[in-house]
Amino acid sequence: MTTKSDRRAASIPSAPVKPGKVAAMFLCVKRAAPLRQIQQARALLGYGLEGDVHTKRRLDAPNQVLVIDTASLAAQGLKPGDLREQITVDFPPLHGLPAGSLLRIGNAVLQISGHCVPCTHIGDLLQMPDSAAFKKSLEKRRGMLCAIVSVDGDGLVRVSDKVELLHRETEKAVISTQLPQLCQNAGTVTVREGCTS
């Protein structure tokens, strides 16, 4: 019998995936306010990026960081930061990766939770003439929601840092170390999806 984990593993690229890099980074210091472009940020294990309004108060929420690829933005005539992502990457395979995939970005490892579901007000913020149509055009194109599951050293993620897909043996090692211990220390936590705008 094929399990869910078998299907996920089968959908992860078996051939080596060429590393990418961080193209731009942003912090949202207030909801609906303009993003602040930055050169680096500290990844907080299990919570998000230090200084961002979307950093979670509850440990282990699945929507801590929004990551999007530059090619997806360019295909829609958008520039980095327009979709209110925290991390913009030059990494074309991003949107084809399944939930559960791990990305090492700088001194942090992020686990993909899934595609960010677009909301209508992102079109309002960008002053699109038809926000509903714009929302529809963003389906599976608004970036990937991620959780921070491991940090090294100071946990800093910087513009121009390498972005690489971790493969299955590395994934097992990462998942079995930092985050489970942190969750045990914090106790049981209820998580939920949420908008990152």
N, C-alpha and C positions, 0 to 999 in steps of 0.2 A: 504494500500500500504506500502511495506517495504522500508524504506529510507536507504541511505548510512550509516547514523549514527546508524540506527537499526542493520544493518549488521555488522558494526564495533563492536558495543556493544555485539552482540551475539557471536563474535569470541574471545572476551576477556574471559579468564578462569573464570567460576563462582565460583569454589571452591577456597579456600585460596591457594595462591602460596607461597611456602616456600621461605623466604628471602635468598639472596646470599650475597656475599661480594666482595669488590674490591681486585683483586689478584695482579695487577700491574698497573703502570701508566707511561706514556711517554709524552714528548713534542718533537715536531719537530721544531727546531730553524731555519732550513733552508731547503728548498725543496730539496728532493732527498738525503739529508745528513743523516747520522746515527741518530737515535732517542736518546734522552737523557732520561734515566730512572730516575724517580723522586718518592718521597714519598707522595707528596701532590701538589695540584694546586688550584688556586682560580677560581671559576666559575663566569664568567661575564654575567649577565642577558641579554639574547638576542644576544650574540656575540660569546661565546666560552670559552676556557680556557686561562687564562692570561699567556702570554709568548709563546704561540704556534703560528707558522707562519700561521696556518689556521684560527685563530681568525678573524671573519668577520669585515670588515669595514662598512658594511651595516647591520643595525639592522634587526634581525628576519630572517636571512637566514636559510634554513632547514638543512644544512650540517655543523653544527658547531663543533660537536664532533663525533668521531667514537668509538663505543663500541662493543666489541666482547667477546664471552664466551670462557673460557679455553677449554671446551669439543670440540668445533668446531675446535680450533687450533690443539688439540691433535689428532683429527680424521684425520687431514691432515699431521701429522708429523711435525707440526710447534710449535714454542714456543712464549710466549707473546712478542709482539712488532714486530714480523716478518711481519705482515700485516699492520703495521704502524698505528695501532689504538692508541688513546690517553688513553683509559680506558679498561683494561682487567678485566673481572668479572668471578667469579664462580657463574653462574646463568643459568642453563641449559634451562629454558623456553624462554630465550631471543629471539632466532631466530624464534620462533613460534608466537610472539606477533604481532598484527596488527599495522599499522601506526596509530598514535594518542594515543597509550598507553603511560602512564606516569610512569617513574621510579624515585623513590627517591634514590639518591646516595649521602651519606654524607649530606652536607648542601645545596644541589641543587636538583631541580626536572628537569629531562630531558624528553622531549616529542619525541617519536620515529617518524622519518619522513619516514623511509622505509629502505629496504636493500641497502647497498652500492654496486653500480655496479662496478665490478672489471675492471681494466684497464691492458693492456698488460705489461706496464713497471714495474708493481709490481713483475712480474716474472723475468724481467731483473735485478732488484735490488737484488733479492734473488739468482741470477745466476742459474735459472732453465734451464735445457737443452731445454725445449720446452715451451716458454712463452705463446704461444697461447693456448696450451693444459692446462697449469696451470691456465690461465685466465678462461677457461671454467669450470674447476673443482671448481672454487671459486664462481660460481653463487649461490646466496642466502646463501653464507657461508663466505663472507668477512666482516661481521659485520653489525651493524645497525647505520645509520646516525641519529643523534639526535640534537635537539635544546634545549637550556637552557631556561626554561620558568618560573622558580622561584628560588630564593636563600634565605637562612636563615642566619642571622648573618653575619659572615665573608665570607660566600660562599665557604669555603674550602671543597675539596673532598680529602680524604686520603686513602692510601692503608690500607686495612682491614675494611674500612667503610662498613656498611650494605647497601645492594641493595634490594629494595622492590618495588613490583608492587603496584601502587595506584589504588584503585577501584573507581567506577563511581561517587559516591557522593564526594569523596575527589578530583577527577579530576575536577569536576565542580567548586569547591571552589578555586583550584589552578589557573585554567585558567582564572577565572573571576577577579583575583587580579592584580598581578604585571605586567605581560607582556602587557596586553592591555593598561595600563596606560603609560608604557614606549613607546609603539608604538604611542600613541596619542601625547606624548611630542615630539617624533622624527619626526612626520609627516608620509606621505605615503612612503613606501619603496618597491622597486622592488627586489624580491628574485629570485635565480636561483640555480639549482643543480650544483655540481662541484666535481671534483676528490679530495680526501683527501690525496693523496700520496705526 
